[in-house]
Amino acid sequence: MTDTAMTDPTAAHARPIADTAPLGELCIRTLAMPADTNQNGDIFGGWLLSQMDIGGGVFASKLAKSRTVTVAIEAMNFRKPVYVGDLVSVHATLIRVGRTSIAVHLEAWVMRRKEKQFILVTDGKFTYVAIDDNGRPREIHQTGLPNPA
């Protein structure tokens, strides 16, 4: 990780590993199960990415007050493995709201069975677009939305 990524506030996808507490709003919490493992017995990265996308979608839909769809996933950082039995929590922080889109910084943290602190395992930037009932992009009314990080 570069020094710029650690100090540049616009590089929200590249937080230092030394963080000890989740940042943002809790969106989803789930338990990593044996059916979610890869050939090495660790939790499959695709499963973790899907949990992050679900949490980000919940967050974006709440802000947009409509359905949202994922249009981009950028700068995923898989920092540490996730193991069977880990409690996985996904936290979201608003980065930016556009006319129809919402950019969100997502973090996945785990609480391991024998640990007493959360561990940052993955983070990244996800972008969602608000859609209407016909699946077309719709404008996001920005009154009352939180200020981006």
N, C-alpha and C positions, 0 to 999 in steps of 0.2 A: 504494500500500500504506500502511496506517495504521501509526502508531507502536505501537498496541496489538498489531497482528498481528506486528510484529517483536519485541516483548518478552514477549508472553503465551505461556507454554509450552503452553497448551491450544490455541493457534492453530497447530498443527503443519503445517497446509496452507499457511501463508503465511510461509515462510522468506525472509530477505532475499536479494536477488539477488547480493550480494557474496560468497556462499559459494563456496569454491574447491575443495571436495572432497565427494564423495558421502557421504551419511549413511545408515547402515543396512546391511543385508545384501544382497549382490548376488544377484538372483533370476534374471535373464535377461540375455543379451547377444546382440545381433543386428546385422546390417548393413542399413542403409536402401538399398533397391534402386529402380531406375527404375520398376518396376511399382507402387510404393507412392506415386507422386506425384499431386498434384492438378493442376488446370488451369493453375496458375502454375509448375509444375515443382518445387515444394517438396514435401516429404513430407506426405501427407494427415494431418490431425490425428486422424482416426478410426483410422488405422493405428497411430499412436503410442499412442492411448488403448487400443487392443486389446493392444498389447505390454505396457503397464503392467498391464492387467487379467490377462493371462497370468502375469506375474511375481508380482503380488499373490496370485493364486490358488495358485501354487506355494508361496509363503510361508505363506499361511493354511492350506492343506491339510497342510503339514508340522507346523504348530503344533497343529491340530485332530486330527491323526492320522486324517483321514477326508476324504471328498470335501467340497468347499465350492462354494457358488454365490455369485455377486455379487448383492447386494441393493440397493446404493446406491453412487453415485459423487458425491462432493461437492467443491465448491470447487476445480475444476480450474483451474490457472494455466498457460496456454500463454505462456511467457516469451520464447522465441526459436525461430526456425524450425529444422527439421531438413532437411538436404540429402542428396541421393543420395551414397552413399559414407561417410556418417557412421556410426561405430560407436556403437550405442545400448545403454546399460546401464541397467537398472531396479533400483533399490535400495529395500528395504522396511524400515520401522521400525514396531514394534508400538505402537499408541496405546492400545488397550483390548481386554480380553477379557470378553465377557458370558457369559450362560448358554449361548447357542447361536451367538453372533456374535463376529466378530473385526474390529476397526477397524484399518486399516493406513494409514500415511502412505507414499506412493510417490513416488519421484523418478525422472525420466528424465534422464540425462546423456549427452552425446555427446562423442566424441573425433573432431575433424575431421581430415582427411588431413594438413593442413599445420600443425596445432596440436600443442602439447606438454602441454596441460592440458585437463581435463574442463570442459565447459560445461553448467550446469543449464538444461534447455530446458522441462521441464514437471514439475509436481508436483500432488498432490491427495490426498484422503482417500477410500479405498475401504472398503466394509464387506462382509464375506463371512459366510455362515451355513453351519455344518457340517450335512451331511445324511447320513442313513443310506442303505442300499441301496435303499430304497423312495422316496427323494427327500424324506423328511420331516426337519424339523429335529431334530438330536440334540444332547444336552448335550456340552459341551466339558469334559473333565477337565483342571482347571487345575494339577494338581501337575506341577512341573518346567517350567512355562512361564516364559519370561523376563519380567522386570518391564517394564511399559509405559514408554515414553519420557516 
